[in-house]
Amino acid sequence: MFKYLSSIILSLSVVAIAYASPIPPAPKLNVKSYVIMDFDSGMILASSNKDLTLPPASITKMMTAYIAFTELNEKNISLDEDILVSKKAWKTGGSKMFIEVGKKIKLRDILQGVITVSGNDASVALAEHISGDEKTFATYMNQVAENIGLENTNYTNATGLPNDSLYTTAEDIAKLSRSLIINFPNLYKLYSTKSYTFNEIKQYSRNKLLFIDDNVDGIKTGFTKAAGYCLASSAKRGSRRLIAVVMGAPNPDVRIQSSRTLLEYGFRFFETHKLFKKHETISSANVYGGDKTEIKFGVDEDKSITIPRRQKKNLKYQYVIDRKLTAPIKKNEAIGFLHVKIKDKIIQTYELSALENINQGSLYRRTVDSLLMDL
């Protein structure tokens, strides 16, 4: 394992900074908080109050669907099985799919009712079907939230109906959105559905961006008096995908316009580049006391970076590696970091992992290397 105090910085390349046309500052929007995130890199391009905890309203249903997607992938449930509608689900107020108590509804219909028409009745029915009751389902929601790194989120129900202990942040919603698309790319396509008919009642998606911008394919709106108007959206242009989250807009028009502004800002003024492939050799470092004197290292998953436009040529890379790296070292063990910089400012940091095993060397090698380490 690397030691921070004994690390040294090795420069991979030093490139002269060239002047490029500047990008405008982040938008100032009439909302309580927002985030614009690049999907591939996971980097936040602009934000305002991204850590401010706020009620999420029906954006809560993204986690409700996330859990259903998880259960479907693990084959614990199927789209063709029936859900028995309870009296509690039927009576739940707010937006409705208009299911009827005592009726059996296909899970695929219930799920579409959660996603497209934001049915509170459908959300409760789905939660009860998966976990027995909504309270247990909320516990499940919080466990999943913790597992995917939502640090400032707490769920109390499957619907987003007001509760003082129900809260999240714009950044956490962006993280959830990214995880949803990464882990369930096929099921995510349900979010692009513009309308849904059930019981001869046709309802349209509340995400009006689907009707305005052909690049937008999701995700979820929300509104309560306390939350204001909220929207998590995602759009893809060419090979790039962005995620925008707006919370606490004063009206639906501001919610839509703010989301469009964020997406346009991200697409127009930033670029995403693939830097390293999973388990590709980036470089090597010296090793003491091993059966080899050097170890190859790389990253444990594909890495992309999002930077202001026309700045790729100005990237600098710096390794932070323990200068007394000692065998044995196991493959995939973390041995240091790689800092990515523009104009001497760190914009991203990646953990570096060993790409091979280095076994302990002979007594002679260990003795010689111990003397060299003390020089």
N, C-alpha and C positions, 0 to 999 in steps of 0.2 A: 504494500500500500504506500502511496506517495505521502511525503511529509511536506506540509505547507511551508514550514520555516526554513527548510533546506532546499526549496525549489529554486530553479533558475528559469529565466525566460529566454527561449531560443527563437530568434526571428526567422520565419520561413521566407518572407520576402518583404522588401521595403520598396514601395512604389511611390513615386512623386505624386502629390495631390494635384490633379488638374482641375481647373475651374469649370464648373458646369452650371447651367442655368438653375437657379434656386427653385425650390418648391414652396408653395404658399403654406402658411401656418395652418394648424388643424382648425376645422370649422368651429364656429361659435353657434351653438344651436339652442333653441328654446325648449330644452328638456332637462330633466333632473340629472341624468347620467347617460353616457353612451360609450360604445367601443366599436372600432372597426378592426377586424382581425383577418390576417391572411390564413387561408385554410392549410396550405401545404407546410408552411413554416411554423404556424401557430403564433406568429409574432403580432403584437398589437401595434397598429400603424398610427392610431390616434385614439385619444380617449378623453373623457371628462368625468370626474367622480366615479371612476370604474370600480372602486371598492366600497361605494356607498350602499349600505343595505337598504333595500326597498321591497315592498310587496310586489310579487311578480304577476298577480292575477292569473289569467288563463295560460300564461307561458309555463306555469306549473305543469300543464298537461304534456309538455315535452318530456318530462321525466316519467310521467305515467305511461306514455308511449314507449319510452326507452326501456322500461322494465318489461312491457309486453313484448317488445322486439327481442330482448334477452331471453325471455321464456320461450319464444318461438324458435330462436336459434338453437336452444338447448333441447328442443323437442318436448318440453314439458306441457305445452299447449299446441293447438293447431288452429289454423284459420277457419276450418270447417266445423269445429265443435260448437256446441250450443252453450249460450249463457242464459241462465234463468234470471229474469229481472225481478229484483226484490222491491218491496214497498219503499224502502229507504231510497234506492236509486231512482225510482219513479217520481218520488216526491221532491227530489233535490231541485232547488230553485235555480234561477239564472238561465243561461243559454241551454237549449234542449235539442236532443235528437228526436224526441217524441216517441220513446219506447214505452211499452205498457206493462204494468205490473203483472207478474205471473206468466208472461210470454217468454218463449225461448227464442233467442236471437243469435244468429251466427256471429262468431267472434270477429270475423272479417268485417261484418257490418258495424259492430260495436266500435271496432278500432277506427274505421273510417269516420264514424260519428264523433269520435274524440278528436281526430286530426283535422277534418275538413270543417265540421260545423261547430266544433268546440263544445260538444254536448256535456254538460255537467252530469246529467243522468247516465250517459254512456260511460263517463269516467268512473263514477261510483260502481256501476255494474261490472266494469272491467277489473277494478281494484278488488271487489268482493270475490270475483271469480278466481283471481290469481292468489289472493292471500287470505280469503275467508271473511275479512272485514276491512274497512277502510283504515282503521287505526293501525293494524298490523302492516298494511300496505305502505302507510306513511313511514313506518320504521324501515321497511325495505328500501324505500326511496332514499332515506338518509344514509343507509349503508352504501348504496350505489353511488350517491353523491360523494361520499368520502373516498371511495375507491377510485373515482375518476378525477379527484383533486379539486372538488368544489369546496373551497376553504371558508366561504362566508355565506353558506346556504343552509336553510333548515326548512323541512317540509312537515306539514301537519295534516294535509289532505291531498286527494288526487285531483282536485278541481281547480284550486287557486281561489276559492271563495275566502273572504276576509277572515284572518286569524292573526292575532298579535304576534304569534310565534312563527308565522310563515314569512320568510324573507329570503332574498338572494341579492346578487349584484350583477351589473352588466358584464363584468369580466367572467363571472361564473357561468352566466347564460351563454356567452361566447364559447367557453370551454365545453359546455354540454352540447352545444350545437355541433362543434367540431367532432366530438366523440361520437355523436349520433350518426354523422355522415360517414366517418371512418369505419365504424364497426358494423353499420347496417346499410350499406349503399343501395341495396335493392329495396328494402322496406322504406328507406328514406323517400323513394319516389312517390309514396302516397301523399307526401306534403305538396306535391305539384297539382293535385286534383283541385279543380276550380269550383266544382259543384257536386252535390251528392243528393240523391233522392231516396228517401226511406218512407214507407207507409204513404206513398204517393205525395209526399211533401218534399219539394225541391228546395234545397238551401244552398247558398253560395259561400265559398270560403271568405272568411273575414279578412284574409290577407290580400288587400287590394293591389299590392305590388305585382301579384301574379297576373293581373289583368292589364297592368301598365307597362311592364318590362318583361320581354320574352326571355331575358337572361336569368330572371329570378325563378327559383324552383322551390321555395319554402321561406319561412318555416312556421311561425306561430305568432298570433296577436294575443293581447291581453288588455282587459280594462276592468277596473273597479274605481270607485270614487277615491279611495286611498292611493291606489297605484297610478292613476292617470292612464293615459294611452301608451301601451308598450308594444314593441314589435321586435322579434328576432327574425332576421331575414338572411338569405344566402343567394348569391348570384354567381354565375360562371360565364366568363368571356374567354373564348379560346381555351387555353390550358389552365387559366387561373381561376380560382374560386375565392371569394371573399365572404365574410360573415359580418353582418352589422347588427348591433343591438341598441335599441333606443328605449329608454325608460322614463316615465313621468312626463310625457308630452301633454299639453293642455287640451288638445283636440285631435281627431283622426287625421285631419289634413297636415298638421305639423308632424305627426308620427310618420306619415308617408313621405313627406318632403324631406324630413331629416334623414330618413333611411336612404332615400335616393341620393342625397348630398354626400353621405358617408361612402356609399358604394362608388359613386363617381370619383370622389377624391382618392379612394384607394386604387381604383383601376387606372386612373389617369396619371398619378404622380409617383407610383411605386412599381417596382419590378420584383419578381421572385425568380431566384436562380437555384438550381440544384448544385450543391457544393461537393458532397461526399456520398458515396454509396455504402450501404451496409457491408461491413467486414472487408472493405477495400483498404489496402495498405496506404496510409497517408504518409508515414515516415517511420523512423526507428529511433530507439534511444539506447544508451549504454546500460548494461546490466553488470553488476558485480557478483562474483561468487557463483556463477551459473555454468551450465554446460555450453552456453553460447555467450558471446560478449555483447550482443545487441538483441533487442526485441522489437518486432514489428507491431505497430499499433494503428487503430482506426476507430470507427464509431459503430455502435451496436444497432443502428437503424439508419435508413436514408435521411440525409440532412439537407434541408433547403433554407434559404435565407431571403428575407424581403428587405429591400433597401430603396432609398430614393432613386428615381430614374437616372440612368446614365452614370451611376456611381460604382459599377462592378469593377472597373479598372483601378479604383482607389481602395479596394479592400486590402487589408493587411492581416496576416495570421501570426499569432504568437502561441507557442507551446508553454505550458507550465508543467514541468516534469520534475520529479524527485531526482536530484543529481546523485543521490546515493541509492538508487534503485537496486535492490538485492534479491537474488534468487532464494527460494523458488517463487515463481510467479505462475498463476494459473490462467489459462485462456479465458478471455472475457472479464478478467479482473481489471478494475479501474486503476489506472496508473498516472492520471493527470488530466489536464484540461487544455482545450484549445480556445483561445480568445479570438474573435473576429472583430476587427476594428475598422472604422472610417475616421480619418483625421484624428488618430490617437484616442478616439472614444470607443470603448467596448460596446458593441451593439448586440452581440450574441456570444454565448459560451457553451461549448459542447464538452461532454465528458469523453475522455479517451480511454479505450479499452485495449488490453493485450489481445493480439490476434493469434497467439501461439503459447504453448507451455514452455517455460524455461525451468528445467530441473536444476537441483543443486549440483555444482561442479565438483571436481576432484579436490582432495585436500590441498594439493599444490595450488590449484586455481584459487581456492578460497583464501589461502594464506597470502598469495601474491596480491589478490584484489583487496584484501583487508589493509595491506600496507599502502596501496594506491589510494584508497578512500581517505586515508589520514593525511595525504599530501595537501 
